[in-house]
């Protein structure tokens, strides 16, 4: 999938970096269902300008498992299977994407700790 970076900052998708006002092809796994891509699209930071990846097929979805309790030995609560990553080890961008996916309201000035607290509160409210 090809996207255009509409921001004034470079954006990273895995090992692919798209410079401001530049068009780039996202690596496999970064389709419109990927949490980070969904979040960037919702914020109008990127826009889709092309079709599928170079191989002609639609990219596979990547689902991230989330360990909400911070215990490295505990199983991750997954959003559909995939890599398991403790919420405490996620960077701010991943936390924002997860918060967006979970329907948690946040602002750009929220710190990582604030995002983790909001996500955990939303998860415990669901239970």
Beta strands, then each sheet from edge to edge (+ up, - down):
strand 1: 2-5
strand 2: 11-13
strand 3: 16-18
strand 4: 23-25
strand 5: 46-48
strand 6: 64-67
strand 7: 77-78
strand 8: 83-86
sheet 1: 4+ 1- 5+
sheet 2: 2+ 3-
sheet 3: 7+ 6- 8-
end
